[in-house]
Amino acid sequence: MTKYVALTGGIGCGKSVVSRVFSCMGIPVYDSDSKAKILMNSNNEIISSLKSLIGEQVYKDGVLQKEIMAEAIFSDTSLCEKVNAIVHPQVWLDYKKWSDRQRAKCTIMETALLYETDMYQLFDKSIAVTAPDEIRIQRVMQRDNCNAESVLKRINKQISVEKALRNADFIIENNNTFVIPQVIKVYNALMN
């Protein structure tokens, strides 16, 4: 049976870099952010629920209107939780179906949101990628061409690092040092 492994970390921690290393080592990786975007435009259950929750205007010609969605959820935290409660279970089901088709000892779901919900309990193991805030801020400023203040706002909206570290089975510190030896160590543990 395939092990379900979650890989998470806050914005700018380097989840994608760590995911690519695992992928190069032969572990199939499911990118939940990109899959969620696809599902929000293709899964009838999600589309119907989001229209009921936010209004018909959230879709135009069958396409999710990201600006309308973002404006709605960033101004209302409870609405954001309701959207997550609609989308996350469908992403989990999609990941599970995808994972069960893989011919691998384990698969990894890369996800920004894990410990914010009870979803982490569905996984056999979890990996948290961490980095100091100053490094995270620099990475996101370069990647998204934005200022430090906007990055800090995004960091502060995410779960505390302490909670992720308390719940993770493995921790990878991505502080501009070599992550590959850490990934190899986790890989070996997952394969045993």
N, C-alpha and C positions, 0 to 999 in steps of 0.2 A: 504494500500500500504506500502511496506517495505521501510524504510529510508536507504539510502546509506550513510555510514559513513566512512571517511578515517582516518586512524591512521598513523602518520608519525613522524619522528625524525631522527636526524643524527646518524651516526655510534656510537655505544656504549652508546646510550641514554637509552636503555632498552625497545625498542618497543615490543620485543618478550615477555618480562615479563608482560608488561601491556596487551598485546593481550591475554596471557594465563589467566589473571585474568578475563578479559571480557568473555572469552570462558567459564570459570568455572561458571560465572554468567548466562550462557545460551545464550549469543549473539554469533551467528555463525561468525567465523573469517576466512577470505580468505587471505592466505599468498601469496602476489603477487610475491615475489622473487622466491619461489619454483615453482609457477604456470608458471611464465615467462620462467623458464628453461625448463619445460615440453613443453610449447607451441613452444619454439624455436626449439624443436626437433620433433614436431608433426604437427604444423600448416603449411599447404602447402603455404599459402600466405606469412607468415613470412620467411620460408625457401627460397622460390623463390626470395623474395625481398633482403634478406641478401646475397644470392649468386650473385645477380646483383650488389649490392653495394660494396661488399668486394672481391668477386671472388669465384669460385667454390671450392677452397681449404678450405673455411670456414666450409665445411661439408665433412666428410669422411665416407663412408658407411652409409650415412643417419644420422650421429651423428655430432652435432655442435662441432667444434674444439675450445674449450674455450681459449686456449693459443693464437691461431691465432686471434680470435675475440678481446681478451684483448689487444694484441699488437697493433692491428689496431686502436681501439678506444681510447686508452690511449695516443697515439702519435698524434692524430688528433681530437681536440674538435668538429669540425663541423661534422666529421664522427660519433662521439658519439651521437650528437643531431639527426642525420639522423637515426641511429639505434633505438634510443628511439622513434622517430616518426613512425617507423615501428612496434615496439614491443608494446608500451604502448596502442595504440588503440585496439589491439587484446586482451591484458590483460583486459582492461576495458570491452570489449564485453563479455569475458569469466566470469569476475566477475559479470556482470549484469545478465547473464543467470543463473549462480550459485545462486546469491542472490534471484532472482525471484522464485527459486525452494524451498527456505527456508521458513519455517513457523515461521517467527519471525517478531517482530515489526521493527527491524533494523538489518542490518548486517554491519560488519566492514571489510574494506580492509586494511591490514597492508602493507604499502608501504614506501620505503625509498625515492622515488622520487615522490613528489606531487606538491610542489610549483615551482619546476623548469620548469614545463610545465603548460599549462592551464587546465590540468586534474582536478585540485582541484575544478573547477567551476561545474563539473558534480555531485559532492556530495552534499547531503543535509546538512551535518555537517562535521567538521574536528577537529581532536584532534592532538595536537603536544606534543610529549614527549621530555622533555629537561633534561639536566644534565650538570654540570660544565665540562669544557674541561679536567681538571686533572682527574676527575672520569672516563670520557669516555676513556681517554688514557689508564688508568689502566685496565679497563674492556676489552678493545680490545687487549691489550698486553697479558693479561692472556688467553683470549679466542683463539686468533690466534697465540700465541707464536711468537710475533714479537716485534720490538723495537719502542720506542716512536716516533722517527723521521718518520717512515713509517706510523704510525697511524695519525700523524699530517698532513702528505701529503694528506691522505684520507679525513680527516676532512676538510681541506682547499679546496678540490675539491667540497665539498657539499655546498648547499645553506646556506646563513647566518641564524643564529638562529633568528635574528631580523625579517627577512622576514616571517619566519614560525610563529613567535609569533604574528605578525601583522595580519596574515590571518586566524589563527586558531580560531575556535569557543570555544575550550576548551584547556587548558594547564595543563599537568600533569608533575610536577617536580619530577624526579627520581634521587634524590641526596643522595641515601643511607638512606633515611628516609622511612617511611611507605607510599607506593603508594596506598594501598587498600582503605583508606578513600577517596582519591582523585578520584579513579576509581568509587567508589560507588556514589559519588556526580555527576559525569558525567553520569553514568548509569541511575540515577534517572531523570536527565534532558532529556536524550534521550528517556526514557520511557513515559515522559509526553507530 
